[in-house]
């Protein structure tokens, strides 16, 4: 994540596409069925009907849950013992989650306020999230302004029965875009009684208060009464935690990394420092201007500080001489930025079922969620570079630079329009408020018709998001208030004289701005299934289905950003609709007691013209009853979304290394010019994009030598071709597609600081991700109690990206820094849990481990940060935390529970490269917050 800157199907008309799909699928079914029927020894006169269940990854009911596909089942107990209070917080601890996940803590990102999961690190947009087996409308704001995803925070946790994570491709079953896998959140379906639950959380620093209350109530029994209805109400409020609340927590609470050997210019969250020997930087609370009076080809302009630093900064020990040499150092992140945003939410979910006929059921689901997230960030600067549809804006240098007018009373160089660097502390922090409303309505029916089982439903889901921002500066108003003594809005006094300004002036230069985002999903699906015949291993199962869905996504640009008139704020806008028609068929064939084959094929046709069949095949061989081998092959397909090939565009900020300045830097500034620094990335939509395609493979072994011991090991690989991504920042820099400042190094042309990089969405050649998942579970009966142990381990072997003839591997490094907050690609993630149960007691502990990162942009690449002595910051250390929770049933109805996250109060390792957290990696967020306590109670009314 970077931070910002039709035709409807007519039911009374025969659809040629639907007819073609139906004919193709029917023919495939007949061929496959005929192949099995030809072995008459395997068939019996009547297929056996058994009590069955449907598991994620298949539309065919079965008698066991162990399919050829690897599926991780997360139970209520797993969630409860973690101490997590939301679905998103728990799922982002899964070892299969990786780069591209969207934490709620990144409040200043394009998708601020949302929370998404990214299986295999392929991005939240390639991970399909289902609720009770069906889709949800996507979040209103696309991650990075590009990738649409499902917001997990709209789901009430207490209504969740379990979560099933399908960790191989499932495009043939659920939709062509399920490239990285599927997360199916399954809510209660038949509940009687009333449960009242409440909890209160508080950090070890006595902040971040989290209050939550849940009411779940249900009545009626579908089997005896013929109906059931229940609802769950989930309300909560979490207070913000400021960076300043962690100012004594080493590097977490400060932008100043000099104590840890990193210079002021290389501390990316420290403000006010002069860079490049005083030729750039200097955005402090006092302000500074460039002295352009003696500029020559080899003598650039140098910054001159304005007075007042000592009274405006919290960093002691600065003198007039040091300020003149190094700039006015100050700590804006510590003073203004949130570590975790303020949240208030209400989630409601209801479900009702009514039986009819012989095994028929009508069901309906209604969901509503409203959440407000408020995130405070550092004050805006008055200069910089950013982009909008007509191109980049350069307020740093040249004719459009922000200047103090020749007669401005704070200009220390009379008669000169002086280019200004100033952080507008007097305007206040930039505050983003996201208010998101989500609705979901589903009505359907299922049952049996002769030998066939059927399930059909209509779904409508939508989001409506309002994004309001305060504290941002309007470029034209700032130019007027600083450069024109007759400005209608008044003259803006800065730095030491800011107290002379009126509120009317601030309202003029910093109006509230707003963007509106909407998404919607309408879907109709119809699935039938049956057993065709009995094979030696069981019934031959068949499922056939069709689906139509219409999705729309729109985002209006932030006020004035379509004119390039908000300083430093990226532009993002899109608008588009997709109609998708699909048909699919699936077979499950237990041809022998020891051998099960499965196959599925789906054809998705997009109204824009793209269409493709995506097959999936699986095999499971059980040579003995405690050993099973399994393997799958699947293909996927994702058409470009409106943000990628429609109307609009994107201007964002990331970090990048500049090899041009690095190569010509004098020895005393090599560390500054060779490290990764913030740049604007201006990306244009590309109407010529091709769809992404993928192929995924898995091979695993399942061992269950005893009834209390199980072990699964699965090797997997996903290859994605024609990958839709922003063009490589490094390649654009190498090709000279950049906008540079005028701070040349030794007068050498083309060596100014990079302000903006121009690129477009492209079909990158391919990405290949490969790894191994291990899941071990063991239960012991020890005395009067029971000890349960489990371990999940995901090891990434390869994460390659190929563009043209160039292939890079990100495993174990800080890359890919073009995306994902530059959080990196750790080789290993491990969760190890234990639970002790005895009578009314239950105590659990969970160890979470994330391996270290080499601080390079890729394997064999360049280091991304340096110490003041010129040596590189070689790695980001591994991180391990321990979480503890316990429960005590005072009575059968009344339970008390408590949890402690990060029991040993481990501090997140120093990470000077990522921009998603101040000096810490977002993967290590619990180490930024510190120890966190939660206490709660649950009462069940019978």
N, C-alpha and C positions, 0 to 999 in steps of 0.2 A: 504494500500500500504506500502510495505517495501521498503527500499532503497537498492541499490545494493552494494551491493557487487556483387495397383491401377488398378482400372479397369474402363474404360470409357464405358458408355452406347452406344450401336450401334443401330442406328435407323432402320437398315434393318433386325434386328433380333428380334423375339418375346421375350419379357422380361417376364419370369414367374412371377416375383414379381409384375410387373405392371399389369399383367393379373389377379393375385390373388386379388390385391387391388381393381381393377376396378370391379371385380365380387362381392367382399364383399360390396363395397360401393353401387353398383347398387342394390344389394339385400336389403340393409338397406333402400335405398330410396323407393323401391317398398313397403316394409313393412310399413314404416311410412306414405307414401302417401295413401296406402290402408286403414290404420287405420282412416285417416281423411275422405277418400272418403266414408267409410262405413256409415257415418252420412249424408245421402242424403239431409237432411233438411238444412245442412250447405252449400251444393254445389250449384253452379249455372252453367248454360250451358257454359259460357265463362268467364274466369278470367279477371278482370278489369286491364287495363294498365293505370298507373298514372305517372305523372312527379315525379321522385324519385331522391334521393341522396344516395350515399354509405358512411357510417360512419365507423370509425375505430372500429374493433371488429366484423365486419360482411362483407361477400361478397355479401349479398343480398341487392339490392336497396330498400329503404323504403321512406315513405312519411313524417316521423318525425325523429328527431335526438335522442329522449329519448329511449334508448334501455334498456334491462334488466341489462346490464353491466354498471358500473360507468365509465364515460368518462369525463375528464376535458378538456375543449376546451380553449386554450390560443390564444387570438386574437392578431393582430398587435398592437392594442391599449394597451393591457396588457404589451407587450414587450416594446413599445415606452415609456410608462409612467415610467418604471423602471429605465430608463437611462442606461441599459445594452447595450453593443455594439456588443455582440456575442450571438449566440444561447446557447452555453454552459453556459455562465455566468448567463443567465436568468433561464435556466432549473434547475440549481443547487440551485436556491432559492425556488423551489417548496417545499411545506411542505411534499410531499410524497417522496422526495429524502432523502437518509440517508447515513449511514456508507457504505463505499465502493465506493462512488462517487470519481471521479478523477479530482482534480482542476489543472489548468494550473500552479499554483504557486508551485507545488511540483516537481520542476525541477530536483531534484537529485533522484527521484524514478525510478523504473524499467520502468515505462511508461511515463517518463518525456517528456513534449511537447504535450501530448495528453490531452483530456478532455472528461470525461464520466459521465453518470448519473446512479445512483443506486437506483431504486425504492424499497421501503420497507427495505432498508439497506441490501438487499440480494446480493449485488455486481453488478458491471457493467456487468459482464459476464452473469448474469441472467435477464438482462433488454434488450429486443429486440428493437433496434432503426431502424426505417424504414424511407425511403425518398420516398414520394409519394406512400406509401403502399408497397414498395419493399426494400429488404435488401441492405446493403452497405458492402464493404470489411472492415474487422476489422483493427484496428490500428496495425502497425507492431510490437510494443512492448507490450507484455502481462503484465497486472497489477500484481504486486508481482511475475513476472516471470511465472504466472500460468493462469490468467483469461484474455481471449481475449475479446475485447470490441470494440464498434464503437466510433470513434473519432468525436465528435460534431463540432470541430473547422473547419472542411472542408466545412461547409455549409454557403453560403453567406446569411447574415441576411436579406438583402433588398429583396431577392427573396422569402422570407417566407411569405405565406399568413396566415397560422395558424398552431398551433401544437395541436394535439389531444393525450391525455395521457390516455390510457386504464389501469385502476388500478386494474384489476383482471387478472387472468391467461388467455392467449389467444393462448395456444399451439394448440388447435384444428383448429384454423383459419390460423395462420401465421407460425407455426413451433413449434416442441415439446420443444424448449429451451426457450420459452417466459414465464418462470416460474413466474417472479415477475411482469410482465406486459409489455406493449408496449408503445413506444413513436413514434408517426407517425408525421413526419415533412412534411407538405404539402406546396409545392411551388406554385407560380402563374402558372396557366394553360392557360390563355387566356388574354393577356395584350396588350394594344395599347397605344402608346405614348412614351415619354422619361422623365425619372426622374433622376435628378442629385442631389446627396446628399453628404454633407461633414460634418465632425465633428472634434472637437479638445478637448481633455481632459487633465486636469492637477490637481494634488492633491493640497490640501491646503498647503503642504510643497514645492510647486513649483517643483515637480518631477513626474516621471511616465507619461511623455507626451505620449498621444495617438492620433495619426493622422489617419483619415480614410476617404476614398472617395469611393463612389459607383455610378455606372452608370447602369441604367436599361432602356432598350429600347425594344419596341415591335411594330409589325405592322401586319395588316391583321385581319379579323374577320372570325372566323370559320363558323358562321351562314350565312353571306352574301357574303364573298369573297371565302369561301371554304378552307381557310388556315389561320394560325397564326404562327408567329415566334417571339421569344423574347430571350434576353440574359441579364444576370446580371454580372457585373464586380465589385469585391469588393477587394480593396487594403488597407493595413493598416500597421502601424508600432507603436510599443509601447516600450518606453524606460524602462530599468530595474530600479527597486528601490532597493537600498542597505539597509541592516540592519542598517548600520551606518547613513543612512538618517533619521532614527527614534531613534537616540540615546538619544533624550530628551523626548521620548514618553514612559516614565516609563519603564516597563520590556520588551517592544517590541524590543528596540534597543540595548539590552545588554544581554550577557550570565551570568552576575554576579547578582545573586538574593539575596545576603546577606542583601541588604537594606530592603528586604521584608521578612526577618526572615528565609531564607533558607541558609544553610551552603554552603561554597564553594564546598565541595565534592558532595553535592546533587544538585548543579546547573549543569545540564547535558551539557549545552552549554558553560560553563566556562572552559577554558583549563588550564593545568599546575598544578592543585592541586594534592597533595599527598593524596592517599586514604589508608584506612586501617592502619592508623598510620605510613604511609610512606612505606608500603610494596607493593603498586601498584600505578598506576596513573603517574603523573609527566610529561606528554607530553607537555612541554612548549617550548618557542622560544629559550631558552638557552640550553635546554637539561638536562638530569639527567641520572645517571647510578646507578646500584645496587652494593653495597659493599658486595661481597660474601666471604670476607676473614675469617669471624668468624661465618659462618652459622652452626647451630646445629639443632637437631630435634625440639627444642623449641625456637630457636632464628633465625628467618628468615633474609634474606638479606634486607637491608634498602636502600632507594634511597638517593643519594648524588647529589645536584644540581651543574651544571656547572656554571661558572661565566658569567656575562653579562646581568642578568635579568633586572636590572634597566634601561638599555639603549634599551631594546627590547620590553618591555611591555608598554601598555598605562594605566595600572591600578596603580595609585600612592600609596604612603604610605608603600611600601614594604621595608623591611630591610634585611640585611644579616641573622639576626636571624629568621625572619618570613619565609624567603625563605627556609632556612634550615629545618624549622619545617613543613611548609605547602606547599612548592613548589612555583614555579614562576607562579603566577596567571596572566592570560592574556585573551584577549577577541577575539578569532579568528572569531567568528560569526559576531561580530560587524565590524571587519576589512575587511572581505572577502566575506561573504555570501550575496546572493541576497534575498530580501524579495519577489520580483516579477521578473520574468525573462524578458529579452529582446525578443521581437517577431517582425518578419516581415512576412507578408503573402499576397498572392493573391488568391482569389477564383473566379472561373468563372462557371457559369451555363447557359445552353441554352436549349431551348425546341422549337420544331416545330411540328405542327399538320396539316394534310391534309385530307380534307373530300373526301369521295368517295361513290358512290352508294346511297342507301337509309339509311342514318344514320351511315355509316361506317366512320372510322377515322384511319389513320396511324399516329403514333406519334413517336418521338425520343427525347431523352434527352442526353445531353453531359455535364459532369462536370469535372473540373480540379481544383486542389488546390495544392499550394506549400507553405510551412511554415517552417521558420527557427526559432528555439528557442535556446537561449543561457542562461545558468544558471551557476553562479559562486558560489562555495562552499569553505569551509575552507581548508587549506592545509592538505596534507596527513601526517600521522604519519609514523614512520619508523618501528614500531612494530605492534602487534595486532594478530588477528586470523581471518581466512577466510577459505573458502572451495572451492574445485574443484572436478571433478569426482572421483579422487582417494582418497578423504577424506579431513580432515581438515589440515590446515597449522598453526603451532604455532610458531610465530615469537616473542613471549613474553618470553618464557623460554624453557629450555631443549636444545638439541643439535642444533636446527634450529633457536635459538633466534638471533635477530639482535644485533650485538655487535660492540663496538669500539675495534679495535685490540690492543694487548698489547703495540705496539709501536706507535699507533695513537697519533699525537701531541695534540689532545684535550682530551685524556683520563687522568682523574685525578688520576687514580690508576695504577701506572707503573707496567708492567709485568702481568697484569690481562686482559683477554678478558672480558670487562665489558658490561653487558646487558644494552641496551640504550633505553631511552624514549626521543623522540624528535619530535616536530611538524615542518615540513620542510617549514617554512615561506619563506626561501630564494628561494625555488623552485617556490613559488607562489600558488595561489588558484587552486583548481581542477575545471576545466571548462568543462562543457558538452554542446556540440552543436548538436542538432537534426535537420536534414533537411529531411522533409517528403513530398513526392509527392503522390497525390491521383488522380486517374482517374475513371470515371464512364461513361459507354455508355449503353444506353437502346434503343431498337427499338421494337415497338409492334403495334398491331392493335386491335381495338375494334369496336363493332357494334351490329347489330341484324341480326339474321338468322331465319326467321319465328317468332315463339314465344320465341325464345331463344336470350338472350344477351350473348355476348362472349367478352373475353379480354385475349389476349395472348401476351407474350413478351419474348425477350431474353435480358439478362443483363450480362455485364462484368464489373467488378470493381476490382481495385487493388491498393495497396500501395507499395511504395518503400522508405525505410527509411535508412538514414546513420547517425550513432551515433558516433561522434568523441569526444575524451576526452583528455584534456591536463592537466598536473600538477600531474598526478598519478605516483607512483614510482614503478619501476621494482625491484622486491625483490632480484633477483640474482645480479643485478648491484649494488644495495645498499649494499648488503653483501660484495661485492668485494671492493667498494669504501670506505667503513668504516673499513673493517677488514683486507685487504690485502695491504701492503705498495707498492707492485709491480703491483697493479691493472692497467690493460690496459687503463681503462677509467680515471685514475687519483685518487688522494686521496681527499675525500669530507671533507672539513673543515666545522664545524657546529657552530651554535650559534653566539657568538661574533666575530668569525673568518670567518664567511661565505663570507665576502667580498673578500676573497682571491681565491674564486673559479672561474673557467672559464665557459663560455657558453658551451664549448664542454663537460665539465663534466656534466652539467645539461641536455644536450641532451642525454648523455649516461644513466643517472639514471632515466630520465623522458621522454621517447619517446612518441610521440602521438600514441594513440591506437584507434581502430575503431571496430565497429560491424555493420553488415548489416542485416536488417530485411525486409522481404517481405510477403505480404499476397495477396491472390486473391480470387475472387468469380466469378464463371460462373453459371448462373441460367436460366432455361427455365420453364415458368409456363403457364398453360392454365386453364381458369375458364369459366364456362357457368352458366347462371342463368335464371330463368323464374318464372312466376306465374302459379301454377298448377290449381288452382280453387279459387273461392271466398268463403271465410268463413264469418261468421256473422260479424267479426271484420275487414275484409279486405282480400286481396289476400294471399293465401298460397304460400310462396316463397321458392324456391329451388335453391341451388348453388352446383355445383360439380366441382372439380378441381384436377389437378395433378401438381406435381412440381419435377424437378430434379435440384440439385445444387452440385457443386464441390467446396470445399474450401481447400485452402492450406495456411499453416503458417510456416515460417522458420525464424530462428534467428541464425546467426553465433556468436560464443562467442567473447567477447572482446579480442583483441590481448593479448596473453600470459595468459589469465585467464584459458584456458583449461590445462595449466601447473601449475596453482596455483602461477603464477609469478608476479601478480600485488598486491601490499600490500593493504589489506583492501577492495578490490573490489570483490563483489560477482559474482559468475558464473551463467550465464543463457544462455541456448541454447535449441532449439527444432527444429524439422522438421517433418512435416507430412501432409497428405492429407486425406480428407474425401469426399466420395461420398454419397449423401443422396437422396433417392427416397421417394416420398410421394404422397398420395392421400387423398382426403377429401370430405365430403359431409356436407351440412348445410341445415337446415329447419327453417323457421320462420312462425309460425302459430298463427295468431290472431283469436283464436277459438270463441271468443266473443268480443263485443265492449269493454268490460272491461278487457279482459284477453288475454295476448299474451304469447305463449310458443315458445321457441327456443331450438334447439339442433344441435350439430355438433360433428363429429368424424373424426379424422385424424390418418393415419398410417404413421409413419416415419420409414424407414428402412435404417440403416447405413451399408456401405460396410464392416465394421469391424465385422458385425454380430448382433449388437444390433438392436432391433426394438420393437416398442410398439404402440398400439392404445391409443390416448389421447382424451377422450370425453369432451364435455362441454354442460351444460344445463342451461337454464335461464327461468325465469318467471317474468312477469310484470302484476300486477293486479291494475286496476284503478277503485275503487269503485265509486268515483265521479270525475268529470273532473279536479279537482284541487289537487287531492291526488293520488299518485301511490306508490305501494309497489313493490319492485323488489328483486330478489335473483338469484345467479348463483352458479354453482359448476363446477370446471374444474380440469383437471389433466395435468401434465407436465412431461417431460422426457428430460434429457440432457446426452448425451454420453460423456465420457472423451475426452478431446482435446489432441493434440499432446504434449503439454507442461506437461500434467499430466501423460500420460501413454506411451509416445513415447521415442525417444532418447533424451538424454540431462540430465538436472538436474538444480538445483537452489541452490545458496548460497546467503543469504541475511542477513540483520541486522534488529533486532527488539529490544524491551525492555522486560525484564522479571525480576521477583522477585526470589531471591534465598533463599528458606526456610532453607537450610542447614547452610549457613553462618549466617542467621538471628538467628537461634536457639542457636548458640554458641558464639555470639558476646559479647564482654565486653560492659559494660554500655555506655562508651564514644563513641562507634562506631555503636550502634544499628541503628541509623537513616540511616547511609550510607549502611549498609549491609542488611537492611530490605526493602529498597526501590527498585523500578524497575530500572534496569540499562541496558545499551546496551549489546547485545549478538549477536553472529553470529548464524544464523539458516541455517543448511545444510539439504536440502530436496532432496530426490531421487524420480524419477518417479516410478510408480507402475503399471506394466503391468496387474495386477490382479484386477484393479479397476472395480467396477460395475457402471452402469449409475445412475445418480441422478434421483429420481422420486419426484413428488410433487402433492399435492392436495390443492386446494384453494377454499375458500367459501366467499361469500359476501351476505349481506342482508341489504337493505336500504329502505328509504322512501323519496319520492320526493313530496314537497308541493309547489303549486303555487296559493295561495289564490287570488292574483290579477295579472294583466298583468305586474306589475312592481315589484313583489316580488316573490322570489323563495328561497327554502331551501331544501338541500339534506343532508341526514345523512346516511352514509354507514358503517356498521361494516364488518370487513374482517379478514380472517385468511389464512395463507399459511403455510403448513407443508411440509418440504423438507426432504426426507429420502435418505439413502445412500449418504449423502452429501459429495462431494469431497472437501477435505480441507487438509491443512498441519496438521500432527499429533500435538496434543496439546503440546505446549512448556512446560507447567507446568507438564504434565504427563511424558514427556521425562526427565525433571529434576528430578522428583520424582523417576523415574526408573534408574537414573544414566547414561542415554545416553548422556553424556556431556564430554567435554574436559575442564579441569580446569588448572589454573595457579599454580605456586608453592608458592604463598603467603598464606600459611596456617595460620589459626587462632590458636595461642597458640600451634602450632605443631600438631594439630589434623589432622590426615589423611583425605583426601577427602573434605577439606574445602576451597581449593583455589578458587579464583574468576573464575566464569564460563566464558570461552572464546567462546565456541561453543556448540550448541545443535544439536544432530543428530536425524532426523526424516524422514518421508516419507509421500507422499500423501496417504490418507486413506479415506475410506468411513465412515465418522462419522455417528453415529446412526441416528440423525435427528436434524433439527432446526424447531422451531415453532414460527411464528411471528403473532401477533394479534393486531388489533387496530381499531380506529374509525376515519373516515374522515367526516368533516362537511364543507359545502359550502353554504354561505348565500349571496344573492344579492338583492339589493333594489335600485330603482330609484325614485327620487323625482323631480317634477316640482316646482321650487322655483322662483317666480317672472319671470324675463325674461330668466332665465337659467335653467340648469338641473344638479342635483347632483346625481352621481352614487356611490354606496357603495358596497363593497364586502369583504368577509372574508373567508379564507380557514384555516382550523385547522385540523392537524393530531395528534392524540393522540395514542401513542403506549402503549398497555396494557401488552404485553408480548413479549420477544425476548429470547426464550429458546434454548439452545443447549445441546444435550444429547450425551454423549460418554460412551458406556457401561452402567454401572449402575449409572453414575454420570450426573446429570442435573443441569445446572446453568442458571440463568436469568440475562441478561445484561441491562434490561430497567432501565433508570435513572442513569446508572453508566458509568465509563470510558471504560469499556470493549466493545467489544472483542479486546484485545490488540494484538492478533496474526495477525490482519489485520487492514486495513483502517487508517493508521497513528495513531492508538490508539485515534481516535477522539470521541469515545463513542457513546452512544445510548440515546439521550435526549427523555424524555417522550412526550414533546410537541413542535411543530413548528407551528407558526401562522403567516399568512400574512393578514394584514388589509389594504385595499386600498380605497381611495376616489378620485373622479374626478369631477371637476366643469367645465361645458361647458356653454359658453354664446357667441353667435355670433362667432367672429373669435378667441376667447380665449378658452384655455383649461388648467387647472391647476390640477395636481394630486399629491397625497401624499400616500406613502406606509410605513406601520409599519411592521417590521420584528422581530419576537420574537423566541428565542430558549431557552428552559428551562435549569435549572441548572443540573449539573452532580455530583453525589456522586463519590468522587475520589477513587473508588475501582475497582478492576478488574471484579467484578460481585456482584450481590446482596448477602449480607452476607459475602463477601470476605474480602481481606486484603487491607488496604490503600496502595496507590502506591507512595506517596511522604510524606516527613516529614519536619517540621521546625527544626531549629538548636537545639531547646530545647527538641526535642523528640516527641512533639505533632504532630499528623498527619495533613496534608493538607486535610481537610474533603470534600471540594466540589469545583467545578468549577462553578462560578456564572452564572446566566442566563444573556442573552445578548439581548438587544433591540436596533434597529437602525431605523431611519426615513429617507426616501428618498423622494425628492421633484423634480417635473419636471413641465415644462410649455411649451405651444406652442401658437404661434400667427401667424395667416394667414394675412400677409400684403395685399396680393391679393389672388385671387383664385389659382394662380400659385406659389406664393412665400411664404414659411413658415420659420419662425425662431423658434428654440427650444433650451431649456436649461434644465439641470438637476443638482442636487446636491445629491450625495449619502453620507449617514451618516452625515446628516445635522448638528447634534449636536456634531459631532466629538467624539463619544463615543470610548473609548479604550477597546480593547478586554480583557476579564478577564484573569488574570494570570493562566496559565496552565503549571506546571512544569513537567508534565508526557508525553504529546504527543511529538512525534518526527517529526511530519509533519510541525510544525512551531516553531520558536524559542520563547518558553515561552508563546505561544498563540495557541489556538485550530484552525485548518483550517476551522472549521465551522464559526468562528468569523473573517474571513479574512478582512472584511471591517473595523473592529475595529483595525486591525493592520496597514492598509494603512492610515486610517483617512478620513477626509472630502475630497471628490473628485468632481471636477466640469467638466461638459461637455457642450459645446455650439455647435450648429449645424445649418445648413440651408438646405432646400430642395426646388428645383425648378422643376416644372412640365412643360414640353413643350407640347403643344397640336398640 
